[in-house]
Amino acid sequence: VRGSVIVAEDGSQAEVDVIIYATGFDLTATHHGIDIIVAPAAAAGLGSAAPLSFSKVMGDKPRAFYGLAVAGFPNLFMTNGPNTGLGHNSMIYMAECGVNCIMKLLRRMSRQRLKWLAVTAAAQERFNEELQARLRSSVWLSGGCGSWYVNKDGEGSSVLWPGLCLEYWWRTCVAGPRAGDWAGAKMDKAVPAAPGAAGAAVAAADVKMIV
C-alpha cells in the first residue's frame, strides 16, 4: 500500500478511497466488554465460592448451556451465545428458539414465584462434554481445516452447534427446559434475591429445583 494506492504483485496499481482489511472474526470474544460481577454463588452448584466475573468465566473458550445461560449467573439469559453458530442455516432460527425457551423459563419463574433462576454447573458441564465430543468428529475439527470456528488453541469449538436446527428446537423448546438442570429460590422465602446481591449467600435449604 502506497498512500491511497494499492500495488498488486504484478505491479499494477489501483487508487482507492477506502481499504477494508478483513481476515475473519474473533467469534470467541463477543462477550468482551460485558463485565457482570456476581457475589459467591456456590449453592446448588451454581458456580464458584468466589465472586464471578462474566468476562473472566467466559475467557478464551466460552461455555454456556445451549447458548442461553451460564452457570453462576442467575437471571442472565441470552440468545446466540456460545455454540449456537451454524454453517448450514440461519442464526435467526436459533435466536427464535432461544427466545421461546427463555419465555418458558420466565413463565416458570412467574408461576412458581421464583426470585432467581440459574442453570446448574453440573448440567452445563454435561452439556458441554457431549457437545465437544460430537464436534471432535466434525469436519471443522477433524478434517484438517483451519478457521476462526476453532478455538485459538485448536482444541474444540465455542462457536458451532454440532447438530440439526431441528434438534436444537426440540431440546430447547419441546423436551426442555428439563427438570434438574435449573435451580431457583422462592420469592416468599426470607433469603437474598439472588446469588449476586452484594455480600449475599444462599443457603442450600432455600434452593428449589424447578419441575
N, C-alpha and C positions, 0 to 999 in steps of 0.2 A: 504494500500500500504506500503510495507516494502522495501525500496530501489528500486530495479528493479523487485521485486516480488509482484504479486497480490494475496492476500489471500481471498478466497471465503467464504461465510457464513458457508459452510460445512467443512471448514478447509483446503480444497485442495489449492495447491499453483501452480502458473504458473509464470515462469520467462519470462519477455518480454524486448524488446529493446526500444519500444516506447509505450506510453499510450496516446490515443486520447480521451479526455474527452469532450463530446458534449451533451448539454441538449436542443438544439434548436437554434433559431436565433433571433436576435433583429431586426425585419423587419421594425420597425419604425425609425431606426437610420441610414438608408442608406444615409441620407443627411448630417450626422455629418462630420465635417471637410470641408464642402463646404461653405465657408464664402463669399458670394456675397453681397455687400452693394450697395444699390441704394439711390439716394437723394430723397427728397419729391416727391411723385407720386400721389397726391390726385386728379388730373384732371381725369374726365371721370370715376370716381370710380375705379381707378387703384390700390388704396391702401391707406396707412396712410399718414398723413401730416408730419410725422417724417421720418427720414432715416430708411430704411428697411434692416434688416439682414436676409438673406435666412434661415440660420440655426435656428434663433430665431422664424421666422414666421412659419416654419415647426414644431418646437417644438416636443412634445411627441405624438401629434396627427396630423401628416402631412395631409394637404389638398391640392388638386390640381384640375385641370379641365381635366377630362379624363386621368389623369396621364401624361399630355403633357405640361402644363404650369401652372404658379402660378401667381395670381393677384398681381400687383405691381412690377413685374419683366419683363420688356419689352425685346423682342428678346431673351428670355430664353426658349428654347424648350428642351424637354427630352422625352425619351421613358421608359416604365416600371416604371413610377412614382407611387405615391400613388393610391391605389385602382385599380390596374391592375393585381393583383395577382390572380391566378387560382387554383382551386382544381380539375379540370376536363380536362385540355387541356395543350397545350404547350405555354410557355411565348414567344416563338419565334413568334407565330402568333400575339400576342398583340404588340410586337415590330414592326412587319411589318406594322400593321395597323397604329401605331403611326408615323412611318416614312412616310407613304403615306399621312397622314393628315398634317404633318409638311411641306411636299413638296408642298401641296396645299396652305398652308399659305404663304410659301416663294414665290410661283408663284404670289399670290395676291399682296404681297409686291412689287415685281418687276413690275407687271403690273400697279399698282396704284401709284408707286413711293413713297412708304411709308418709312419714316426714321425708324420708330419703330412700333411694333405691340404687343399688350398685351391683355390677357383675362380680362374682367371687373370683379370687385369684386362681382357685382350683379349676373352675370352669374355663377361664381364659387360657390357662396353661394346657388343658386337654385339647381345646380347640386348636391352638397354635401348633401343638405337636402333630395333630392329624393333618393340618394344613401344609406344614413344611414337608412332611413325609410324602404327600401327594405331589407337591411341587418338585421334589427332587427327581421324579421320573418324567418331568415335563421337558419339552424341547428347550425351554428357557434356561434350565439348569443342567441338563444332561446332554444337550446337543452341541456343546462347544461354542455356543453363540454368546457373544458379549454384548450387553446392552445395559441401559440405565434401569431396566426392570429388576436387575440382580443387585443385591446388597453390595456395598463397596468392598467387603472382604471376600466376595464371591460365594458366601455361604447363605443360601436361602434367598427368599424374596419377600419384602414387606409391602409389595405393590399389588401383586396379581392374585386374583381369585382362581383356584385350580379347576373349577367345575363349570357346569352349565348355569346360565342365569336362572333357569327353572329350579335348579337345586337351591340356589340362594333364596329365591322366593319361598320355596317350600320350607326351608329350615328357619327362616326369619318370620314369615307371615302365617304359616299354616301349622307346622309342627312346633314352632317356637312362638314366644319365649318359653323355654322349658322350666318347669318347677325344679328348684335346686340349683339353678345356675345364677340366681339373683338373690340378694338379701336386702332387707329393709327394716326400718323401725317404725312402729305405730305412732301416729300423731298424738294419741291420747296418753302416751307414756311420758313419765317425768324424766326424759332423757334429752340430751342435746339434739338440736335439729338435724345434725348430720355429722359424720366424722370429717369435719372440715371447719367447724366452728372453732374460733380461736381458743386454744387451750382445752378443747373438749376431748373426751374419751368416751367410747360407747361400750357399755357392759354387754357381755355375750348374752345374758339373760334378756336383754332388751331387743335383741335382733330376731326378726321373724322371717323365715323363708317364705316367699310367696308361692301360691299354688295357682 
